Amino acid sequence: MDERYTSVNAASEASGISVSHVRRLLVSGRVKGRKLGRDWIVDSESLMEFVSNRPKRGRKSTRQPLDKQER
């Protein structure tokens, strides 16, 4: 296999993204890859580009700590 490509499982471990999410990214075209039979191989560069450009998750809480709340 070309060094540019990796398995979905290896891509998942390297990126911290679940296997099922990597597959969804491939099917949607957000990450480049190839389908060989029933299996996908992932373009490593494309996946790392996706990971580095995705927005960070999480929100800032708008709630005040209990000791600062008005009663």
mmCIF file of the N, C-alpha and C atoms, coordinates in Angstrom:
data_MODEL
# 
_entry.id   MODEL 
# 
loop_
_atom_site.group_PDB 
_atom_site.id 
_atom_site.type_symbol 
_atom_site.label_atom_id 
_atom_site.label_alt_id 
_atom_site.label_comp_id 
_atom_site.label_asym_id 
_atom_site.label_entity_id 
_atom_site.label_seq_id 
_atom_site.pdbx_PDB_ins_code 
_atom_site.Cartn_x 
_atom_site.Cartn_y 
_atom_site.Cartn_z 
_atom_site.occupancy 
_atom_site.B_iso_or_equiv 
_atom_site.pdbx_formal_charge 
_atom_site.auth_seq_id 
_atom_site.auth_comp_id 
_atom_site.auth_asym_id 
_atom_site.auth_atom_id 
_atom_site.pdbx_PDB_model_num 
ATOM 1   N N  . MET A 1 1  ? 0.850   -1.175 0.000  1.00 0.00 ? 1  MET A N  1 
ATOM 2   C CA . MET A 1 1  ? 0.000   0.000  0.000  1.00 0.00 ? 1  MET A CA 1 
ATOM 3   C C  . MET A 1 1  ? 0.897   1.240  0.000  1.00 0.00 ? 1  MET A C  1 
ATOM 4   N N  . ASP A 1 2  ? 0.461   2.266  -0.698 1.00 0.00 ? 2  ASP A N  1 
ATOM 5   C CA . ASP A 1 2  ? 1.155   3.543  -0.772 1.00 0.00 ? 2  ASP A CA 1 
ATOM 6   C C  . ASP A 1 2  ? 1.277   4.144  0.637  1.00 0.00 ? 2  ASP A C  1 
ATOM 7   N N  . GLU A 1 3  ? 2.428   4.727  0.941  1.00 0.00 ? 3  GLU A N  1 
ATOM 8   C CA . GLU A 1 3  ? 2.651   5.299  2.276  1.00 0.00 ? 3  GLU A CA 1 
ATOM 9   C C  . GLU A 1 3  ? 1.729   6.476  2.563  1.00 0.00 ? 3  GLU A C  1 
ATOM 10  N N  . ARG A 1 4  ? 1.195   7.065  1.525  1.00 0.00 ? 4  ARG A N  1 
ATOM 11  C CA . ARG A 1 4  ? 0.294   8.202  1.700  1.00 0.00 ? 4  ARG A CA 1 
ATOM 12  C C  . ARG A 1 4  ? -1.035  7.771  2.316  1.00 0.00 ? 4  ARG A C  1 
ATOM 13  N N  . TYR A 1 5  ? -1.388  6.529  2.130  1.00 0.00 ? 5  TYR A N  1 
ATOM 14  C CA . TYR A 1 5  ? -2.665  6.009  2.604  1.00 0.00 ? 5  TYR A CA 1 
ATOM 15  C C  . TYR A 1 5  ? -2.482  5.129  3.836  1.00 0.00 ? 5  TYR A C  1 
ATOM 16  N N  . THR A 1 6  ? -3.511  5.114  4.673  1.00 0.00 ? 6  THR A N  1 
ATOM 17  C CA . THR A 1 6  ? -3.496  4.295  5.876  1.00 0.00 ? 6  THR A CA 1 
ATOM 18  C C  . THR A 1 6  ? -4.887  3.706  6.091  1.00 0.00 ? 6  THR A C  1 
ATOM 19  N N  . SER A 1 7  ? -4.978  2.718  6.941  1.00 0.00 ? 7  SER A N  1 
ATOM 20  C CA . SER A 1 7  ? -6.277  2.103  7.220  1.00 0.00 ? 7  SER A CA 1 
ATOM 21  C C  . SER A 1 7  ? -7.131  3.038  8.074  1.00 0.00 ? 7  SER A C  1 
ATOM 22  N N  . VAL A 1 8  ? -8.421  2.788  8.083  1.00 0.00 ? 8  VAL A N  1 
ATOM 23  C CA . VAL A 1 8  ? -9.338  3.592  8.892  1.00 0.00 ? 8  VAL A CA 1 
ATOM 24  C C  . VAL A 1 8  ? -8.985  3.457  10.372 1.00 0.00 ? 8  VAL A C  1 
ATOM 25  N N  . ASN A 1 9  ? -8.641  2.254  10.804 1.00 0.00 ? 9  ASN A N  1 
ATOM 26  C CA . ASN A 1 9  ? -8.295  2.048  12.221 1.00 0.00 ? 9  ASN A CA 1 
ATOM 27  C C  . ASN A 1 9  ? -7.048  2.830  12.606 1.00 0.00 ? 9  ASN A C  1 
ATOM 28  N N  . ALA A 1 10 ? -6.010  2.789  11.778 1.00 0.00 ? 10 ALA A N  1 
ATOM 29  C CA . ALA A 1 10 ? -4.779  3.526  12.069 1.00 0.00 ? 10 ALA A CA 1 
ATOM 30  C C  . ALA A 1 10 ? -5.030  5.033  12.025 1.00 0.00 ? 10 ALA A C  1 
ATOM 31  N N  . ALA A 1 11 ? -5.854  5.478  11.084 1.00 0.00 ? 11 ALA A N  1 
ATOM 32  C CA . ALA A 1 11 ? -6.185  6.902  10.992 1.00 0.00 ? 11 ALA A CA 1 
ATOM 33  C C  . ALA A 1 11 ? -6.954  7.359  12.226 1.00 0.00 ? 11 ALA A C  1 
ATOM 34  N N  . SER A 1 12 ? -7.830  6.515  12.710 1.00 0.00 ? 12 SER A N  1 
ATOM 35  C CA . SER A 1 12 ? -8.599  6.826  13.909 1.00 0.00 ? 12 SER A CA 1 
ATOM 36  C C  . SER A 1 12 ? -7.681  6.999  15.118 1.00 0.00 ? 12 SER A C  1 
ATOM 37  N N  . GLU A 1 13 ? -6.764  6.080  15.290 1.00 0.00 ? 13 GLU A N  1 
ATOM 38  C CA . GLU A 1 13 ? -5.827  6.155  16.419 1.00 0.00 ? 13 GLU A CA 1 
ATOM 39  C C  . GLU A 1 13 ? -4.931  7.383  16.321 1.00 0.00 ? 13 GLU A C  1 
ATOM 40  N N  . ALA A 1 14 ? -4.446  7.693  15.133 1.00 0.00 ? 14 ALA A N  1 
ATOM 41  C CA . ALA A 1 14 ? -3.526  8.817  14.945 1.00 0.00 ? 14 ALA A CA 1 
ATOM 42  C C  . ALA A 1 14 ? -4.208  10.166 15.150 1.00 0.00 ? 14 ALA A C  1 
ATOM 43  N N  . SER A 1 15 ? -5.501  10.241 14.810 1.00 0.00 ? 15 SER A N  1 
ATOM 44  C CA . SER A 1 15 ? -6.203  11.522 14.850 1.00 0.00 ? 15 SER A CA 1 
ATOM 45  C C  . SER A 1 15 ? -7.037  11.733 16.110 1.00 0.00 ? 15 SER A C  1 
ATOM 46  N N  . GLY A 1 16 ? -7.358  10.642 16.800 1.00 0.00 ? 16 GLY A N  1 
ATOM 47  C CA . GLY A 1 16 ? -8.232  10.764 17.969 1.00 0.00 ? 16 GLY A CA 1 
ATOM 48  C C  . GLY A 1 16 ? -9.704  10.842 17.597 1.00 0.00 ? 16 GLY A C  1 
ATOM 49  N N  . ILE A 1 17 ? -10.012 10.555 16.343 1.00 0.00 ? 17 ILE A N  1 
ATOM 50  C CA . ILE A 1 17 ? -11.396 10.549 15.861 1.00 0.00 ? 17 ILE A CA 1 
ATOM 51  C C  . ILE A 1 17 ? -11.859 9.095  15.810 1.00 0.00 ? 17 ILE A C  1 
ATOM 52  N N  . SER A 1 18 ? -13.106 8.847  16.177 1.00 0.00 ? 18 SER A N  1 
ATOM 53  C CA . SER A 1 18 ? -13.599 7.470  16.185 1.00 0.00 ? 18 SER A CA 1 
ATOM 54  C C  . SER A 1 18 ? -13.596 6.882  14.779 1.00 0.00 ? 18 SER A C  1 
ATOM 55  N N  . VAL A 1 19 ? -13.535 5.572  14.712 1.00 0.00 ? 19 VAL A N  1 
ATOM 56  C CA . VAL A 1 19 ? -13.524 4.852  13.432 1.00 0.00 ? 19 VAL A CA 1 
ATOM 57  C C  . VAL A 1 19 ? -14.777 5.196  12.627 1.00 0.00 ? 19 VAL A C  1 
ATOM 58  N N  . SER A 1 20 ? -15.925 5.204  13.278 1.00 0.00 ? 20 SER A N  1 
ATOM 59  C CA . SER A 1 20 ? -17.173 5.483  12.553 1.00 0.00 ? 20 SER A CA 1 
ATOM 60  C C  . SER A 1 20 ? -17.196 6.918  12.022 1.00 0.00 ? 20 SER A C  1 
ATOM 61  N N  . HIS A 1 21 ? -16.620 7.861  12.764 1.00 0.00 ? 21 HIS A N  1 
ATOM 62  C CA . HIS A 1 21 ? -16.589 9.242  12.289 1.00 0.00 ? 21 HIS A CA 1 
ATOM 63  C C  . HIS A 1 21 ? -15.627 9.392  11.109 1.00 0.00 ? 21 HIS A C  1 
ATOM 64  N N  . VAL A 1 22 ? -14.504 8.697  11.150 1.00 0.00 ? 22 VAL A N  1 
ATOM 65  C CA . VAL A 1 22 ? -13.574 8.716  10.011 1.00 0.00 ? 22 VAL A CA 1 
ATOM 66  C C  . VAL A 1 22 ? -14.288 8.194  8.770  1.00 0.00 ? 22 VAL A C  1 
ATOM 67  N N  . ARG A 1 23 ? -15.053 7.124  8.907  1.00 0.00 ? 23 ARG A N  1 
ATOM 68  C CA . ARG A 1 23 ? -15.799 6.580  7.762  1.00 0.00 ? 23 ARG A CA 1 
ATOM 69  C C  . ARG A 1 23 ? -16.819 7.586  7.243  1.00 0.00 ? 23 ARG A C  1 
ATOM 70  N N  . ARG A 1 24 ? -17.521 8.272  8.164  1.00 0.00 ? 24 ARG A N  1 
ATOM 71  C CA . ARG A 1 24 ? -18.491 9.290  7.731  1.00 0.00 ? 24 ARG A CA 1 
ATOM 72  C C  . ARG A 1 24 ? -17.804 10.426 6.975  1.00 0.00 ? 24 ARG A C  1 
ATOM 73  N N  . LEU A 1 25 ? -16.620 10.824 7.440  1.00 0.00 ? 25 LEU A N  1 
ATOM 74  C CA . LEU A 1 25 ? -15.858 11.876 6.757  1.00 0.00 ? 25 LEU A CA 1 
ATOM 75  C C  . LEU A 1 25 ? -15.469 11.438 5.348  1.00 0.00 ? 25 LEU A C  1 
ATOM 76  N N  . LEU A 1 26 ? -15.108 10.173 5.198  1.00 0.00 ? 26 LEU A N  1 
ATOM 77  C CA . LEU A 1 26 ? -14.750 9.636  3.884  1.00 0.00 ? 26 LEU A CA 1 
ATOM 78  C C  . LEU A 1 26 ? -15.959 9.612  2.947  1.00 0.00 ? 26 LEU A C  1 
ATOM 79  N N  . VAL A 1 27 ? -17.069 9.102  3.440  1.00 0.00 ? 27 VAL A N  1 
ATOM 80  C CA . VAL A 1 27 ? -18.276 8.994  2.616  1.00 0.00 ? 27 VAL A CA 1 
ATOM 81  C C  . VAL A 1 27 ? -18.762 10.377 2.187  1.00 0.00 ? 27 VAL A C  1 
ATOM 82  N N  . SER A 1 28 ? -18.680 11.358 3.087  1.00 0.00 ? 28 SER A N  1 
ATOM 83  C CA . SER A 1 28 ? -19.150 12.712 2.773  1.00 0.00 ? 28 SER A CA 1 
ATOM 84  C C  . SER A 1 28 ? -18.170 13.484 1.889  1.00 0.00 ? 28 SER A C  1 
ATOM 85  N N  . GLY A 1 29 ? -16.945 12.992 1.762  1.00 0.00 ? 29 GLY A N  1 
ATOM 86  C CA . GLY A 1 29 ? -15.944 13.666 0.943  1.00 0.00 ? 29 GLY A CA 1 
ATOM 87  C C  . GLY A 1 29 ? -15.161 14.746 1.679  1.00 0.00 ? 29 GLY A C  1 
ATOM 88  N N  . ARG A 1 30 ? -15.377 14.895 2.967  1.00 0.00 ? 30 ARG A N  1 
ATOM 89  C CA . ARG A 1 30 ? -14.650 15.905 3.741  1.00 0.00 ? 30 ARG A CA 1 
ATOM 90  C C  . ARG A 1 30 ? -13.200 15.502 3.949  1.00 0.00 ? 30 ARG A C  1 
ATOM 91  N N  . VAL A 1 31 ? -12.929 14.199 3.873  1.00 0.00 ? 31 VAL A N  1 
ATOM 92  C CA . VAL A 1 31 ? -11.567 13.661 3.930  1.00 0.00 ? 31 VAL A CA 1 
ATOM 93  C C  . VAL A 1 31 ? -11.407 12.764 2.708  1.00 0.00 ? 31 VAL A C  1 
ATOM 94  N N  . LYS A 1 32 ? -10.261 12.861 2.057  1.00 0.00 ? 32 LYS A N  1 
ATOM 95  C CA . LYS A 1 32 ? -10.006 12.060 0.856  1.00 0.00 ? 32 LYS A CA 1 
ATOM 96  C C  . LYS A 1 32 ? -9.623  10.639 1.236  1.00 0.00 ? 32 LYS A C  1 
ATOM 97  N N  . GLY A 1 33 ? -10.001 9.718  0.377  1.00 0.00 ? 33 GLY A N  1 
ATOM 98  C CA . GLY A 1 33 ? -9.659  8.316  0.575  1.00 0.00 ? 33 GLY A CA 1 
ATOM 99  C C  . GLY A 1 33 ? -10.130 7.504  -0.619 1.00 0.00 ? 33 GLY A C  1 
ATOM 100 N N  . ARG A 1 34 ? -9.932  6.208  -0.514 1.00 0.00 ? 34 ARG A N  1 
ATOM 101 C CA . ARG A 1 34 ? -10.346 5.291  -1.574 1.00 0.00 ? 34 ARG A CA 1 
ATOM 102 C C  . ARG A 1 34 ? -11.049 4.103  -0.952 1.00 0.00 ? 34 ARG A C  1 
ATOM 103 N N  . LYS A 1 35 ? -11.991 3.576  -1.684 1.00 0.00 ? 35 LYS A N  1 
ATOM 104 C CA . LYS A 1 35 ? -12.680 2.378  -1.240 1.00 0.00 ? 35 LYS A CA 1 
ATOM 105 C C  . LYS A 1 35 ? -12.115 1.199  -2.021 1.00 0.00 ? 35 LYS A C  1 
ATOM 106 N N  . LEU A 1 36 ? -11.585 0.240  -1.300 1.00 0.00 ? 36 LEU A N  1 
ATOM 107 C CA . LEU A 1 36 ? -11.056 -0.982 -1.905 1.00 0.00 ? 36 LEU A CA 1 
ATOM 108 C C  . LEU A 1 36 ? -11.954 -2.134 -1.470 1.00 0.00 ? 36 LEU A C  1 
ATOM 109 N N  . GLY A 1 37 ? -12.817 -2.569 -2.378 1.00 0.00 ? 37 GLY A N  1 
ATOM 110 C CA . GLY A 1 37 ? -13.793 -3.578 -1.995 1.00 0.00 ? 37 GLY A CA 1 
ATOM 111 C C  . GLY A 1 37 ? -14.769 -2.968 -1.004 1.00 0.00 ? 37 GLY A C  1 
ATOM 112 N N  . ARG A 1 38 ? -14.819 -3.514 0.188  1.00 0.00 ? 38 ARG A N  1 
ATOM 113 C CA . ARG A 1 38 ? -15.710 -2.955 1.206  1.00 0.00 ? 38 ARG A CA 1 
ATOM 114 C C  . ARG A 1 38 ? -14.957 -2.102 2.220  1.00 0.00 ? 38 ARG A C  1 
ATOM 115 N N  . ASP A 1 39 ? -13.648 -2.038 2.099  1.00 0.00 ? 39 ASP A N  1 
ATOM 116 C CA . ASP A 1 39 ? -12.816 -1.298 3.055  1.00 0.00 ? 39 ASP A CA 1 
ATOM 117 C C  . ASP A 1 39 ? -12.363 0.039  2.493  1.00 0.00 ? 39 ASP A C  1 
ATOM 118 N N  . TRP A 1 40 ? -12.170 0.994  3.387  1.00 0.00 ? 40 TRP A N  1 
ATOM 119 C CA . TRP A 1 40 ? -11.655 2.311  3.028  1.00 0.00 ? 40 TRP A CA 1 
ATOM 120 C C  . TRP A 1 40 ? -10.195 2.419  3.415  1.00 0.00 ? 40 TRP A C  1 
ATOM 121 N N  . ILE A 1 41 ? -9.452  3.176  2.610  1.00 0.00 ? 41 ILE A N  1 
ATOM 122 C CA . ILE A 1 41 ? -8.123  3.619  3.021  1.00 0.00 ? 41 ILE A CA 1 
ATOM 123 C C  . ILE A 1 41 ? -8.161  5.144  3.005  1.00 0.00 ? 41 ILE A C  1 
ATOM 124 N N  . VAL A 1 42 ? -7.456  5.746  3.935  1.00 0.00 ? 42 VAL A N  1 
ATOM 125 C CA . VAL A 1 42 ? -7.543  7.175  4.181  1.00 0.00 ? 42 VAL A CA 1 
ATOM 126 C C  . VAL A 1 42 ? -6.282  7.867  3.690  1.00 0.00 ? 42 VAL A C  1 
ATOM 127 N N  . ASP A 1 43 ? -6.458  8.996  3.020  1.00 0.00 ? 43 ASP A N  1 
ATOM 128 C CA . ASP A 1 43 ? -5.340  9.853  2.638  1.00 0.00 ? 43 ASP A CA 1 
ATOM 129 C C  . ASP A 1 43 ? -4.887  10.564 3.918  1.00 0.00 ? 43 ASP A C  1 
ATOM 130 N N  . SER A 1 44 ? -3.719  10.208 4.408  1.00 0.00 ? 44 SER A N  1 
ATOM 131 C CA . SER A 1 44 ? -3.228  10.710 5.696  1.00 0.00 ? 44 SER A CA 1 
ATOM 132 C C  . SER A 1 44 ? -3.133  12.234 5.723  1.00 0.00 ? 44 SER A C  1 
ATOM 133 N N  . GLU A 1 45 ? -2.644  12.831 4.653  1.00 0.00 ? 45 GLU A N  1 
ATOM 134 C CA . GLU A 1 45 ? -2.511  14.288 4.594  1.00 0.00 ? 45 GLU A CA 1 
ATOM 135 C C  . GLU A 1 45 ? -3.869  14.969 4.701  1.00 0.00 ? 45 GLU A C  1 
ATOM 136 N N  . SER A 1 46 ? -4.852  14.428 4.008  1.00 0.00 ? 46 SER A N  1 
ATOM 137 C CA . SER A 1 46 ? -6.188  15.001 4.022  1.00 0.00 ? 46 SER A CA 1 
ATOM 138 C C  . SER A 1 46 ? -6.798  14.938 5.428  1.00 0.00 ? 46 SER A C  1 
ATOM 139 N N  . LEU A 1 47 ? -6.612  13.812 6.104  1.00 0.00 ? 47 LEU A N  1 
ATOM 140 C CA . LEU A 1 47 ? -7.150  13.667 7.460  1.00 0.00 ? 47 LEU A CA 1 
ATOM 141 C C  . LEU A 1 47 ? -6.465  14.631 8.427  1.00 0.00 ? 47 LEU A C  1 
ATOM 142 N N  . MET A 1 48 ? -5.144  14.752 8.358  1.00 0.00 ? 48 MET A N  1 
ATOM 143 C CA . MET A 1 48 ? -4.435  15.649 9.267  1.00 0.00 ? 48 MET A CA 1 
ATOM 144 C C  . MET A 1 48 ? -4.794  17.111 8.991  1.00 0.00 ? 48 MET A C  1 
ATOM 145 N N  . GLU A 1 49 ? -5.043  17.437 7.732  1.00 0.00 ? 49 GLU A N  1 
ATOM 146 C CA . GLU A 1 49 ? -5.492  18.791 7.391  1.00 0.00 ? 49 GLU A CA 1 
ATOM 147 C C  . GLU A 1 49 ? -6.869  19.051 8.003  1.00 0.00 ? 49 GLU A C  1 
ATOM 148 N N  . PHE A 1 50 ? -7.771  18.060 7.906  1.00 0.00 ? 50 PHE A N  1 
ATOM 149 C CA . PHE A 1 50 ? -9.092  18.193 8.507  1.00 0.00 ? 50 PHE A CA 1 
ATOM 150 C C  . PHE A 1 50 ? -8.977  18.400 10.011 1.00 0.00 ? 50 PHE A C  1 
ATOM 151 N N  . VAL A 1 51 ? -8.142  17.600 10.668 1.00 0.00 ? 51 VAL A N  1 
ATOM 152 C CA . VAL A 1 51 ? -7.991  17.689 12.122 1.00 0.00 ? 51 VAL A CA 1 
ATOM 153 C C  . VAL A 1 51 ? -7.444  19.058 12.530 1.00 0.00 ? 51 VAL A C  1 
ATOM 154 N N  . SER A 1 52 ? -6.475  19.567 11.807 1.00 0.00 ? 52 SER A N  1 
ATOM 155 C CA . SER A 1 52 ? -5.870  20.845 12.188 1.00 0.00 ? 52 SER A CA 1 
ATOM 156 C C  . SER A 1 52 ? -6.784  22.033 11.909 1.00 0.00 ? 52 SER A C  1 
ATOM 157 N N  . ASN A 1 53 ? -7.740  21.890 10.997 1.00 0.00 ? 53 ASN A N  1 
ATOM 158 C CA . ASN A 1 53 ? -8.630  23.004 10.645 1.00 0.00 ? 53 ASN A CA 1 
ATOM 159 C C  . ASN A 1 53 ? -10.005 22.943 11.291 1.00 0.00 ? 53 ASN A C  1 
ATOM 160 N N  . ARG A 1 54 ? -10.302 21.865 12.000 1.00 0.00 ? 54 ARG A N  1 
ATOM 161 C CA . ARG A 1 54 ? -11.644 21.781 12.581 1.00 0.00 ? 54 ARG A CA 1 
ATOM 162 C C  . ARG A 1 54 ? -11.740 22.689 13.803 1.00 0.00 ? 54 ARG A C  1 
ATOM 163 N N  . PRO A 1 55 ? -12.928 23.231 14.031 1.00 0.00 ? 55 PRO A N  1 
ATOM 164 C CA . PRO A 1 55 ? -13.101 24.099 15.197 1.00 0.00 ? 55 PRO A CA 1 
ATOM 165 C C  . PRO A 1 55 ? -12.975 23.300 16.492 1.00 0.00 ? 55 PRO A C  1 
ATOM 166 N N  . LYS A 1 56 ? -12.477 23.944 17.510 1.00 0.00 ? 56 LYS A N  1 
ATOM 167 C CA . LYS A 1 56 ? -12.349 23.280 18.807 1.00 0.00 ? 56 LYS A CA 1 
ATOM 168 C C  . LYS A 1 56 ? -13.729 23.091 19.410 1.00 0.00 ? 56 LYS A C  1 
ATOM 169 N N  . ARG A 1 57 ? -13.936 21.968 20.066 1.00 0.00 ? 57 ARG A N  1 
ATOM 170 C CA . ARG A 1 57 ? -15.235 21.664 20.661 1.00 0.00 ? 57 ARG A CA 1 
ATOM 171 C C  . ARG A 1 57 ? -15.327 22.241 22.051 1.00 0.00 ? 57 ARG A C  1 
ATOM 172 N N  . GLY A 1 58 ? -16.531 22.377 22.509 1.00 0.00 ? 58 GLY A N  1 
ATOM 173 C CA . GLY A 1 58 ? -16.776 22.857 23.863 1.00 0.00 ? 58 GLY A CA 1 
ATOM 174 C C  . GLY A 1 58 ? -17.279 24.286 23.844 1.00 0.00 ? 58 GLY A C  1 
ATOM 175 N N  . ARG A 1 59 ? -17.968 24.633 24.894 1.00 0.00 ? 59 ARG A N  1 
ATOM 176 C CA . ARG A 1 59 ? -18.504 25.980 25.016 1.00 0.00 ? 59 ARG A CA 1 
ATOM 177 C C  . ARG A 1 59 ? -18.097 26.555 26.353 1.00 0.00 ? 59 ARG A C  1 
ATOM 178 N N  . LYS A 1 60 ? -18.045 27.852 26.378 1.00 0.00 ? 60 LYS A N  1 
ATOM 179 C CA . LYS A 1 60 ? -17.836 28.499 27.662 1.00 0.00 ? 60 LYS A CA 1 
ATOM 180 C C  . LYS A 1 60 ? -19.173 28.539 28.379 1.00 0.00 ? 60 LYS A C  1 
ATOM 181 N N  . SER A 1 61 ? -19.156 28.246 29.624 1.00 0.00 ? 61 SER A N  1 
ATOM 182 C CA . SER A 1 61 ? -20.377 28.275 30.400 1.00 0.00 ? 61 SER A CA 1 
ATOM 183 C C  . SER A 1 61 ? -20.758 29.717 30.698 1.00 0.00 ? 61 SER A C  1 
ATOM 184 N N  . THR A 1 62 ? -22.049 30.009 30.586 1.00 0.00 ? 62 THR A N  1 
ATOM 185 C CA . THR A 1 62 ? -22.529 31.346 30.919 1.00 0.00 ? 62 THR A CA 1 
ATOM 186 C C  . THR A 1 62 ? -23.038 31.394 32.353 1.00 0.00 ? 62 THR A C  1 
ATOM 187 N N  . ARG A 1 63 ? -23.015 30.260 33.013 1.00 0.00 ? 63 ARG A N  1 
ATOM 188 C CA . ARG A 1 63 ? -23.463 30.211 34.406 1.00 0.00 ? 63 ARG A CA 1 
ATOM 189 C C  . ARG A 1 63 ? -22.365 30.700 35.327 1.00 0.00 ? 63 ARG A C  1 
ATOM 190 N N  . GLN A 1 64 ? -22.791 31.376 36.371 1.00 0.00 ? 64 GLN A N  1 
ATOM 191 C CA . GLN A 1 64 ? -21.840 31.836 37.378 1.00 0.00 ? 64 GLN A CA 1 
ATOM 192 C C  . GLN A 1 64 ? -21.618 30.716 38.392 1.00 0.00 ? 64 GLN A C  1 
ATOM 193 N N  . PRO A 1 65 ? -20.429 30.662 38.986 1.00 0.00 ? 65 PRO A N  1 
ATOM 194 C CA . PRO A 1 65 ? -20.200 29.686 40.051 1.00 0.00 ? 65 PRO A CA 1 
ATOM 195 C C  . PRO A 1 65 ? -21.196 29.908 41.183 1.00 0.00 ? 65 PRO A C  1 
ATOM 196 N N  . LEU A 1 66 ? -21.490 28.871 41.937 1.00 0.00 ? 66 LEU A N  1 
ATOM 197 C CA . LEU A 1 66 ? -22.491 28.961 42.991 1.00 0.00 ? 66 LEU A CA 1 
ATOM 198 C C  . LEU A 1 66 ? -22.197 30.080 43.990 1.00 0.00 ? 66 LEU A C  1 
ATOM 199 N N  . ASP A 1 67 ? -20.930 30.292 44.322 1.00 0.00 ? 67 ASP A N  1 
ATOM 200 C CA . ASP A 1 67 ? -20.606 31.299 45.311 1.00 0.00 ? 67 ASP A CA 1 
ATOM 201 C C  . ASP A 1 67 ? -20.779 32.726 44.761 1.00 0.00 ? 67 ASP A C  1 
ATOM 202 N N  . LYS A 1 68 ? -20.954 32.890 43.449 1.00 0.00 ? 68 LYS A N  1 
ATOM 203 C CA . LYS A 1 68 ? -21.135 34.215 42.841 1.00 0.00 ? 68 LYS A CA 1 
ATOM 204 C C  . LYS A 1 68 ? -22.569 34.491 42.448 1.00 0.00 ? 68 LYS A C  1 
ATOM 205 N N  . GLN A 1 69 ? -23.437 33.493 42.567 1.00 0.00 ? 69 GLN A N  1 
ATOM 206 C CA . GLN A 1 69 ? -24.831 33.656 42.146 1.00 0.00 ? 69 GLN A CA 1 
ATOM 207 C C  . GLN A 1 69 ? -25.600 34.504 43.136 1.00 0.00 ? 69 GLN A C  1 
ATOM 208 N N  . GLU A 1 70 ? -26.531 35.291 42.563 1.00 0.00 ? 70 GLU A N  1 
ATOM 209 C CA . GLU A 1 70 ? -27.426 36.084 43.415 1.00 0.00 ? 70 GLU A CA 1 
ATOM 210 C C  . GLU A 1 70 ? -28.521 35.168 43.915 1.00 0.00 ? 70 GLU A C  1 
ATOM 211 N N  . ARG A 1 71 ? -28.993 35.437 45.108 1.00 0.00 ? 71 ARG A N  1 
ATOM 212 C CA . ARG A 1 71 ? -30.072 34.610 45.669 1.00 0.00 ? 71 ARG A CA 1 
ATOM 213 C C  . ARG A 1 71 ? -31.329 35.388 45.800 1.00 0.00 ? 71 ARG A C  1 
# 
